[in-house]
Structure formats: C-alpha cells, structure tokens
Amino acid sequence: MPIARPSISSDQGAEPHGADESRPDPARGHGHAGKPAPSRQSLRGLDWFIFFLADVQTGFGPFIAVYLTTQKWTQAQIGLVLSIGGLVGLIGQMPGGAIIDAAKSERRVAGLAIAAIGCSALAYAAWPIFPVVAGAATLHAAASCVLGPAIAAISLGLVGPRGMAERLGRNARFASLGNGVAAAVMGTCGYLLSSRAVFLVTFILAFPTLIALSRIREHEIDVARAHGRADLEDREVARLSNLLGLLRQRALLVFALGVFLLQLANAAMLPLMAGVVTTKSSEWAPMLIAFCIVVPQAIVALTSPSVGALAQQWGRRPLLMLGFAALAIRGVLFAVVHDPYVLVVVQIFDGVTAAVFAVMIPLTVADVAFGSGHFNLAQGIVGTASGIGGSLSTVIAGFASDQYGSLTAFMGLSGVALTGLLLIALLMPETGQRVRRV
C-alpha cells in the first residue's frame, strides 16, 4: 500500500557534497505557512538529542533500586524515594507543560533540565544518603516534566503540524535506540565495575546530550508554532483561541481518558508477568524479562516511522484502535500462555502498542491543541491522566492477582484495554482531518 508523504518531511537524505548543513536547503522548499524548512543540522541535532536523552533517562530506571540496595538501604526507604519521584512527576505534568508554553526558548529550558538531571545523577553517585537522594529524585522528576513537552514543542516548532506525524515517528525510533544502547552499556558497567558507575555514566552522558541540543538552531524553531499558536493565515481553520476553548474540546477530554485507560491496562502487565514467572523459576526469569524488554524496543525502533506515515494516510483513530487491540490481545495471551519462549513472542504485541502510542499521543495532542497556544499544557493534561492510570494499574492488578489469581488479573487488564478501544471507536473524533486543512 503506498504511503502518503506529509507536506513537510523530516526525511534526512544525503545532501550534495560540500553543502552547508547549518542553512536551510533551498531544495527542501518551504515549511508550514511558507516558512523555510529546517536545516539538516537542526533535524540531525534533534535526532541525537533524543537518542542521548534516552540514554540519560535510562540510568534512572531499575538501576536505582539495585544501587541503593548495595548501599544497605531498606526496601521501605527505596520505595519512599521512588514514590517521592513518582509523585513529583505526576504533579508536575501540567506545570511543566505550562512552563514550556510560557518559555521564549524551549531549547534553553531543555538545556537547564538536562543539567539538572546530570547533577541528580552525580548526587546519587557521590552521596547516597537519604536527604541527598530524595532531593536528587525530586530534581530529576521535576526536570523530566519539562523535557517531554520540550521535545514535542521543538519538533512542532521545526516542522509544523503537517510534518509532526513523520517527525514523531523518527523521534520514537531514536528514543528506542537510545534506551536499548543505554541499557546494554549501563548493565555492562554495573556488572564489570559497580552499580555506582551507572550514575557516573549517566552524568557523563549529559554532556553529549547538551552538545546535540546546541546543534538545533534556535532561529529555526518557530516559537509561536511550538506553543501551538496558529499563524494569521491559519486562523480560519484553528478553532481554539484560548485556554478555556481548549479545555472544552471533547477530543482532548476523550483522549485523556483513553490514555488513562491505556496506562491502567498496560503499566502492570509486564511486572505482573515477571512476578508470575519468577515464582515458577527464578533462574531464567531475569533473562526472560530482559528479552521481554528488548523485543518491544526493537519493534518501536523498526516501525515507529511507518506509524507516523500511516497516521497521515489512515488518520489517527484506526491506529489508536490498533494499539488498544494489541494491548488487549497481549493481556489475554499472558493469562493463558505459560511457555517462556512463547511469552517473549507475545511481547511483539507490546511493541505494536508502544510504537503506536509513542507517536500518537503527542501527535493527537498537537492535532487537538494547535491554534490554542497551549499545546504543551495540553500535553501535561494527558500526561497527568497517564500518570494516574499507571499508578493505579500496579496497585489494582497486584490486589486482583493476590485475591483472585493472575489469570483474573490479566483478563481484567485486557478488559480495560477493550474499554479503551471502544471509547476511541465510539467517542473519539478523527483529529487528523483538521491538521490537513492547516
């Protein structure tokens, strides 16, 4: 099936030898509303910024629990620190988006956030005592709240709404590659050196992240467009004029509820499966879980650009429904499959869901919020819904598994995913049509 190319492409093919990559290429034509298309330097800089940022963020994953355990922390103390970070991350979603909407330079805010995360990693490594670690966790969570909106805003500011689908697919690919490479490098460092080395590597990786960010040329980021404000010639198609108008949008509210259901169904699936597998055989459980993490990341890296292109051709709703359907199927298979090799294969469905929503969440928010000037605040609203769903998922699924068994828990999670599918099918309007008119 032929893939329709968006009007603005983030395709980064070869330039003529000797071309100045710091300037827009005249052959690329013009971007949204007649603006020059972004230069190859800026687009490449965004690629590598996302790649290295994923590397940096990977250091704050499960490695925290491993490291603090080696420092003689109790599980209660570790849980408290993780809860502090999670709570700050949840509360900070909407303020983080509002900060990006108010910023005159998204790149500068992103740079400050990267510096804060680097300092957090150094604090973990240097002073693993509770007050310092709690402060570092708070700083890291707060900085992370602005980085997601900043990436989406920079992307929108560079390529415009009609180029967002393809650009977000590329963003997802580089993020997935960064996660995979970082997990391998940090796992090796932790094994050969010490778990403390993971945070030193994370601190060091903040420097290439900042260098990549500096390659994005400031003047090529359209600030008004990055905030989701329509140009004067777009106002007849931009239906949002203020914050109140944005909050009244049915599409935004339905989509936020859909993302809540997504995380409510998804967040607990892999941890619940890991617990079930570990009770049966603790010897091969770590290797199995590792493969279950790698498989979806590989699928995201391979397919996310195609998801962006298909979103332009098919629209948003069919892909959103596909993501929920894959999640529901995965829950059912986890309930009935017990062979460890087949469980790894089942994770292909996780890769489908991850590839779809890595692109579709920011893309759909951009569709709905463009014209309001509050694109990043809208991201914060959806991010808050996502965080609440993820937090409730592990608690509810864990209780259901303890009381009624893992089969019931997995089937319940699958039912939540089906509810999300029905919500999108029955109540969610097609948002891509509006962007094609812009």
C-alpha positions in Angstrom: 0.0 0.0 0.0 1.5 3.4 -1.0 2.4 5.7 1.9 1.3 9.3 1.6 4.1 11.6 2.4 3.2 14.7 4.5 3.7 18.1 3.1 6.7 18.7 5.3 9.1 15.8 5.6 11.7 15.2 8.2 13.4 12.9 5.7 17.1 13.4 6.0 18.6 12.1 2.9 22.1 12.9 1.6 22.9 16.5 0.7 25.2 17.5 -2.1 28.9 17.2 -1.1 30.1 20.4 0.5 26.6 21.7 1.3 26.3 23.9 4.4 24.2 21.9 6.7 23.7 24.8 9.0 21.4 26.6 6.5 18.0 25.6 5.2 18.4 23.7 1.9 16.5 25.5 -0.9 15.7 22.2 -2.4 13.6 21.3 0.6 11.2 24.1 -0.3 9.3 25.8 2.4 7.7 24.6 5.6 4.4 25.4 7.1 2.8 28.7 6.1 5.7 29.4 3.6 8.4 29.3 6.3 11.8 27.8 5.2 12.1 24.2 6.1 14.5 23.4 9.0 18.1 22.7 8.1 19.6 19.2 8.2 21.8 20.3 11.1 18.8 21.1 13.3 17.0 17.9 12.3 20.1 15.8 13.0 20.6 17.6 16.2 17.1 16.8 17.4 17.7 13.1 16.4 20.8 12.8 18.6 19.4 14.9 21.4 16.6 12.4 21.7 19.0 9.5 21.5 21.3 10.7 24.2 18.4 11.9 26.4 17.0 8.4 26.3 20.5 7.2 27.4 20.5 9.6 30.3 16.9 8.7 31.4 17.7 5.0 31.3 20.1 5.5 34.2 17.2 6.4 36.5 15.2 3.2 35.8 15.6 -0.1 37.7 19.3 0.7 38.4 18.2 3.0 41.3 16.8 0.1 43.3 19.9 -2.1 42.6 22.3 0.7 43.6 20.5 1.7 46.7 20.2 -1.9 47.8 24.0 -2.3 47.5 24.2 0.8 49.8 22.4 -1.1 52.5 19.1 0.8 52.1 15.9 -0.9 53.2 13.2 -1.7 50.7 10.9 0.7 52.6 13.5 3.6 52.1 13.9 2.7 48.4 10.1 2.6 47.9 9.8 6.0 49.6 12.3 7.6 47.4 10.7 6.1 44.3 7.3 7.3 45.5 8.6 10.8 46.0 9.9 10.9 42.4 6.7 9.5 41.1 4.5 12.0 43.0 6.6 14.9 41.8 6.4 13.6 38.3 2.7 13.3 38.4 2.0 16.7 40.0 4.5 18.4 37.7 3.0 17.3 34.3 0.7 20.3 33.8 3.0 22.9 35.3 5.8 21.5 33.2 3.7 22.0 30.0 2.7 25.5 31.1 6.4 26.4 31.6 7.2 25.3 28.0 4.2 27.3 26.7 5.5 30.4 28.5 9.1 29.9 27.6 10.7 32.1 24.9 13.3 29.4 24.2 12.3 25.8 24.5 15.9 24.8 23.8 17.2 26.8 26.8 14.6 25.2 29.2 15.6 21.8 27.9 19.3 22.5 28.5 18.6 23.6 32.1 16.6 20.4 32.6 19.4 18.2 31.2 21.9 20.0 33.5 19.6 19.4 36.5 19.3 15.7 35.6 23.1 15.4 35.3 23.5 16.9 38.8 20.9 14.5 40.1 22.9 11.5 38.8 26.1 12.9 40.3 24.4 13.3 43.7 23.2 9.7 43.6 26.8 8.5 42.9 28.5 10.8 45.4 26.2 11.0 48.4 23.9 8.0 48.7 22.2 9.3 51.9 18.5 9.8 52.2 18.2 13.6 52.2 20.5 13.9 49.2 18.9 11.1 47.2 15.4 12.3 48.0 16.4 15.8 46.8 18.0 14.3 43.6 14.9 12.2 42.9 12.7 15.4 43.3 15.0 17.4 41.0 15.1 14.6 38.4 11.3 14.2 38.3 10.7 17.9 38.1 13.2 18.3 35.2 11.7 15.3 33.4 8.3 17.1 33.5 9.5 19.7 31.1 11.6 17.5 28.8 8.8 15.6 27.2 6.9 18.8 26.3 10.1 20.5 25.2 10.9 17.8 22.7 7.4 17.9 21.3 7.5 21.7 21.2 10.8 21.8 19.4 9.6 19.3 16.9 6.4 21.2 16.2 8.4 24.5 16.0 10.7 23.0 13.5 8.4 21.1 11.1 4.9 22.4 11.8 1.7 20.4 12.3 1.7 18.7 8.9 5.2 17.4 9.4 4.6 16.2 13.0 3.5 12.7 12.2 6.7 11.7 10.4 8.9 13.7 12.9 7.4 12.0 15.9 7.9 8.6 14.3 11.6 9.5 13.9 11.7 10.7 17.5 10.3 7.4 18.7 12.9 5.5 16.7 15.9 7.4 18.2 14.4 7.2 21.7 14.1 3.5 21.4 17.6 3.1 20.1 18.9 5.2 22.9 17.1 3.1 25.5 18.4 -0.1 24.1 22.0 1.1 23.8 22.0 2.7 27.3 20.5 -0.4 28.9 23.3 -2.6 27.5 26.1 -0.1 28.3 24.9 0.6 31.8 24.2 -3.0 32.6 27.7 -3.9 31.5 29.2 -1.1 33.6 27.2 -2.2 36.6 28.4 -5.7 36.1 32.1 -5.1 35.4 32.6 -2.1 37.7 29.8 -1.3 40.2 26.2 -0.1 40.3 27.6 3.4 41.3 29.2 3.5 37.8 25.8 3.6 36.2 25.2 7.1 37.6 28.6 8.3 36.7 28.0 7.2 33.1 24.6 9.0 33.3 26.3 12.2 34.4 28.9 11.9 31.6 26.2 11.3 29.0 24.6 14.6 29.9 27.4 16.4 28.0 26.8 14.9 24.6 23.1 15.4 25.2 23.8 19.2 25.6 26.1 19.2 22.6 23.4 17.6 20.4 20.8 20.1 21.7 23.2 23.0 20.8 23.1 21.8 17.2 19.4 22.7 16.9 19.5 26.2 15.5 17.4 28.5 17.7 16.1 30.7 14.9 14.7 27.7 13.1 12.3 26.9 16.0 9.1 28.9 15.4 8.2 29.8 18.9 4.5 30.6 18.2 4.1 27.3 16.3 6.0 25.4 19.1 3.3 26.6 21.5 0.5 25.6 19.2 -0.5 29.1 18.1 -1.9 29.3 14.6 -0.5 31.9 12.1 -2.8 34.6 11.0 -3.5 32.8 7.7 -4.4 29.7 9.7 -7.0 31.2 12.0 -10.0 30.3 9.9 -9.1 26.6 10.4 -7.9 27.0 14.0 -10.9 26.6 16.2 -9.1 27.1 19.5 -8.5 30.6 20.7 -7.8 30.4 24.4 -7.3 28.0 27.3 -11.0 27.7 28.0 -11.7 26.8 24.5 -9.0 24.1 24.7 -10.4 22.6 27.9 -13.9 22.4 26.3 -12.6 20.3 23.5 -14.3 16.9 23.6 -11.4 15.3 21.7 -8.9 16.3 24.3 -11.1 15.0 27.2 -11.9 11.8 25.5 -8.3 11.2 24.5 -7.0 11.9 28.1 -9.5 9.3 29.3 -8.3 6.9 26.7 -4.6 7.4 27.7 -5.7 6.9 31.3 -7.2 3.5 30.3 -4.2 2.7 28.3 -1.9 3.0 31.3 -4.3 1.4 33.6 -4.2 -1.7 31.4 -0.6 -1.6 30.4 1.6 -0.5 33.3 1.0 -3.6 35.4 1.2 -6.3 32.7 5.0 -6.8 32.5 5.6 -6.5 36.2 2.8 -8.9 36.9 4.1 -11.4 34.3 7.6 -11.1 35.8 6.3 -11.9 39.2 4.4 -15.0 37.9 7.5 -16.2 36.0 9.8 -15.7 39.0 7.7 -17.8 41.3 7.9 -20.6 38.8 11.6 -20.4 38.1 13.9 -17.7 39.5 16.9 -18.9 37.5 15.9 -18.0 34.0 13.4 -15.2 35.0 16.0 -12.3 34.6 17.0 -13.4 31.1 13.3 -13.8 30.1 12.4 -10.3 31.4 15.4 -8.8 29.6 14.2 -10.3 26.3 10.7 -9.1 27.0 12.0 -5.6 27.3 14.3 -5.7 24.3 11.7 -7.1 21.9 9.3 -4.2 22.1 12.1 -1.6 21.9 13.3 -3.3 18.7 9.8 -3.1 17.2 9.4 0.5 18.2 12.8 1.3 16.5 11.8 -0.5 13.3 8.2 0.5 12.9 7.6 3.9 14.5 8.5 6.0 11.4 6.0 3.9 9.5 3.4 4.6 12.2 3.9 8.3 11.6 3.5 7.9 7.8 0.4 5.8 8.2 -1.1 8.3 10.6 -1.0 10.8 7.7 -2.7 8.3 5.3 -5.2 6.5 7.5 -5.9 9.1 10.2 -5.4 8.8 13.9 -8.4 6.7 15.1 -7.5 3.5 13.2 -4.0 3.4 14.7 -5.2 4.3 18.2 -7.7 1.4 18.0 -4.9 -0.9 16.7 -2.8 0.0 19.7 -5.6 -0.8 22.2 -6.4 -4.1 20.3 -2.8 -5.3 20.6 -2.8 -4.5 24.3 -6.0 -6.4 24.9 -4.7 -9.4 22.9 -1.4 -9.3 24.9 -3.4 -9.4 28.2 -5.3 -12.5 27.1 -2.2 -14.3 26.0 -0.4 -13.6 29.2 -3.3 -15.1 31.0 -3.3 -18.4 29.1 0.4 -18.8 27.9 2.9 -20.4 30.2 5.8 -21.4 27.9 8.6 -18.9 28.4 9.6 -18.7 24.8 6.1 -18.0 23.7 5.9 -15.2 26.3 8.7 -13.5 24.6 6.9 -13.7 21.3 3.8 -12.3 23.0 5.8 -9.2 23.6 5.5 -8.4 19.9 2.1 -7.0 20.8 3.7 -4.8 23.4 5.9 -3.4 20.7 2.9 -2.7 18.5 1.2 -0.8 21.3 4.4 1.1 22.2 5.1 2.1 18.6 1.6 3.3 18.1 1.3 5.4 21.2 4.9 6.8 21.2 3.8 8.6 18.1 0.1 9.0 18.5 0.0 10.6 22.0 1.9 13.7 21.2 0.6 13.8 17.6 -3.1 13.7 18.7 -2.5 16.3 21.3 -0.9 18.5 18.7 -3.9 18.0 16.4 -6.3 19.0 19.2 -4.4 21.9 20.7 -2.9 23.5 17.6 -4.3 27.1 17.5 -4.7 27.5 21.2 -1.2 28.5 22.2 -1.4 25.9 24.9 -0.1 22.8 23.2 2.3 21.9 25.9 -0.2 22.4 28.7 -2.5 20.0 26.8 0.4 17.5 26.8 0.6 18.0 30.6 -3.1 17.2 31.0 -2.8 14.0 29.0 0.5 13.2 30.9 -1.3 13.6 34.2 -4.0 11.2 33.1 -1.3 8.8 32.0 0.5 9.0 35.3 -2.7 8.4 37.4 -3.5 5.4 35.2 0.0 3.9 35.6 0.0 4.4 39.4 -3.4 2.8 39.9 -2.6 -0.1 37.5 0.1 -1.8 39.6 -2.0 -1.4 42.8 -5.2 -2.8 41.4 -3.6 -5.6 39.4 -1.5 -6.7 42.3 -4.5 -6.8 44.6 -6.5 -8.7 41.9 -3.7 -11.2 41.5 -3.3 -11.8 45.2 -7.0 -12.2 45.8 -8.2 -14.0 42.6 -5.2 -15.2 40.8 -3.0 -14.0 37.9 -5.4 -15.2 35.2 -8.2 -13.0 36.6 -5.8 -10.0 36.9 -4.6 -10.4 33.3 -8.1 -10.8 31.9 -9.1 -7.7 33.9 -6.3 -5.7 32.4 -7.3 -6.9 28.9 -10.9 -5.8 29.6 -9.7 -2.3 30.5 -7.8 -2.2 27.1 -11.0 -3.3 25.3 -12.9 -0.4 27.1 -10.3 2.0 25.8 -10.7 0.6 22.2 -14.5 1.1 22.5 -14.0 4.6 23.8 -11.9 5.6 20.8 -14.2 3.8 18.4 -17.4 5.4 19.7 -16.5 8.8 21.1 -13.1 10.0 19.7 -13.3 12.2 16.6 -10.8 11.9 13.8 -8.3 14.7 14.6 -6.0 14.4 11.6 -8.5 15.9 9.3 -8.1 19.3 10.9 -4.4 19.3 10.6 -4.6 18.5 6.8 -6.6 21.8 6.4 -3.9 23.8 8.2 
